[in-house]
Amino acid sequence: MLLTSLAEIEGAIRAAWSPDTCDPVDLPHWSSANPACGQCGVTALLVRELLGGELLLGTVLRRDGTRQGVHYWNRLGGGVEVDLTREQFTSDEVVQAPVVVDPPPGPPERLRDQHLLLRRRVLDSLDITQPSQSPVPATGQTRRGR
């Protein structure tokens, strides 16, 4: 059986976020009040593994023009953008227009543990079988028998 909806994936991802899946750079700012903080990279990579599409990267600027950081999200087929972590930014932080970036061949070394933990939690929650630690194909996901 295939995944039934983006809402199902989104719910599983949001439930899996924690300080342990946060980008270490953002960890001092992570809180249960802002659980999306520091989750954009690992989340966007996982969404791409599950649904395919493009990986987008935008610079984040403060209203005064200083650089806050970067932000990752996805563009699926048909041009639909999926950004599950945009709410982490304050009204003083503005995400700039994105560029399409090539995804890394695997989780980036700096975020490897966070990515693998998020991935394991989400796949378990969605009951998706995973034959190995290789990325989940964009099509042909299967659920464990019930």
C-alpha positions as CSV (number, residue, x, y, z in Angstrom):
1,M,0.0,0.0,0.0
2,L,1.3,3.5,-0.8
3,L,1.3,6.5,1.5
4,T,-2.1,8.0,1.5
5,S,-1.4,11.7,1.9
6,L,1.1,14.5,2.5
7,A,-0.8,15.2,5.7
8,E,0.1,11.7,7.0
9,I,3.8,12.3,6.2
10,E,3.7,15.8,7.7
11,G,2.2,14.5,10.9
12,A,4.8,11.8,11.3
13,I,7.6,14.2,10.6
14,R,6.3,16.8,13.1
15,A,5.8,14.2,15.8
16,A,9.4,13.0,15.2
17,W,11.1,16.3,15.7
18,S,13.1,16.8,18.9
19,P,16.4,18.3,20.1
20,D,18.0,15.1,18.9
21,T,17.0,15.8,15.3
22,C,17.9,19.5,15.4
23,D,20.8,21.0,13.5
24,P,23.5,21.5,16.2
25,V,23.9,25.2,15.1
26,D,20.3,25.8,16.0
27,L,20.1,23.6,19.1
28,P,20.4,26.6,21.6
29,H,17.3,28.1,20.0
30,W,15.2,24.8,19.8
31,S,12.2,24.6,22.2
32,S,8.9,22.7,22.3
33,A,7.3,26.1,21.6
34,N,9.3,26.2,18.3
35,P,9.9,22.5,17.4
36,A,10.6,23.3,13.7
37,C,13.7,25.3,14.6
38,G,16.8,23.6,13.1
39,Q,14.8,20.9,11.4
40,C,14.7,22.2,7.8
41,G,17.7,20.3,6.4
42,V,16.9,16.9,7.7
43,T,13.2,17.4,7.0
44,A,13.7,18.5,3.4
45,L,16.0,15.6,2.7
46,L,13.5,13.2,4.1
47,V,10.6,14.7,2.2
48,R,12.7,14.3,-1.0
49,E,13.5,10.7,-0.2
50,L,9.8,10.0,0.3
51,L,8.2,12.1,-2.4
52,G,11.0,13.0,-4.9
53,G,11.1,16.5,-6.3
54,E,13.7,19.2,-5.9
55,L,15.6,20.4,-2.9
56,L,15.4,24.2,-2.5
57,L,17.7,26.5,-0.6
58,G,17.1,30.1,0.3
59,T,19.2,32.6,2.3
60,V,17.4,34.0,5.4
61,L,17.9,37.7,6.1
62,R,16.9,39.8,9.0
63,R,14.8,42.8,8.2
64,D,18.0,45.0,8.6
65,G,19.6,43.0,5.8
66,T,22.0,40.9,7.9
67,R,22.3,37.2,7.2
68,Q,20.5,34.9,9.7
69,G,21.3,31.7,7.9
70,V,19.8,29.4,5.3
71,H,16.6,27.5,4.9
72,Y,15.8,24.2,3.0
73,W,12.5,23.0,1.7
74,N,11.0,21.1,-1.3
75,R,9.4,21.5,-4.6
76,L,7.4,18.5,-5.8
77,G,6.1,17.7,-9.3
78,G,3.9,20.3,-10.8
79,G,5.8,23.1,-8.9
80,V,4.1,22.5,-5.6
81,E,6.3,23.8,-2.8
82,V,6.3,21.9,0.5
83,D,7.9,23.7,3.5
84,L,7.2,22.0,6.8
85,T,9.5,24.2,8.8
86,R,8.9,27.8,7.7
87,E,7.1,28.6,11.0
88,Q,10.5,28.5,12.8
89,F,11.2,32.1,11.6
90,T,10.1,35.2,13.3
91,S,8.6,38.2,11.4
92,D,12.0,39.8,11.5
93,E,13.5,37.0,9.4
94,V,12.8,36.8,5.7
95,V,13.5,33.7,3.5
96,Q,14.8,34.8,0.1
97,A,13.9,33.3,-3.3
98,P,15.3,29.8,-3.5
99,V,17.8,28.1,-5.8
100,V,17.5,24.4,-6.6
101,V,20.4,22.5,-5.1
102,D,21.6,18.9,-5.8
103,P,20.9,16.7,-2.8
104,P,23.9,15.1,-1.2
105,P,24.5,11.4,-2.1
106,G,23.6,10.6,1.5
107,P,23.0,12.5,4.7
108,P,25.6,15.2,5.1
109,E,28.2,14.1,7.7
110,R,27.4,17.1,9.9
111,L,23.8,16.0,10.2
112,R,24.1,12.3,9.7
113,D,22.9,11.2,13.1
114,Q,20.0,13.7,13.2
115,H,18.9,12.6,9.7
116,L,19.0,8.9,10.4
117,L,17.1,9.4,13.7
118,L,14.4,11.4,12.1
119,R,14.2,9.0,9.2
120,R,13.9,6.0,11.4
121,R,11.2,7.6,13.6
122,V,9.2,8.7,10.5
123,L,9.4,5.4,8.7
124,D,8.4,3.5,11.8
125,S,5.5,5.8,12.4
126,L,4.3,5.4,8.8
127,D,5.0,1.7,9.0
128,I,7.2,1.7,5.9
129,T,9.5,-1.2,5.4
130,Q,13.1,-0.3,4.8
131,P,15.3,-3.0,3.3
132,S,18.6,-1.1,4.2
133,Q,19.9,2.2,5.2
134,S,19.7,3.4,1.6
135,P,17.3,6.2,0.9
136,V,13.6,5.3,0.5
137,P,12.7,5.4,-3.2
138,A,10.4,8.2,-4.3
139,T,7.9,5.5,-5.5
140,G,7.0,2.0,-4.5
141,Q,7.0,2.5,-0.8
142,T,5.4,-0.4,1.0
143,R,3.9,-0.8,4.4
144,R,4.6,-3.7,6.7
145,G,1.8,-6.3,6.7
146,R,-0.9,-6.0,9.3
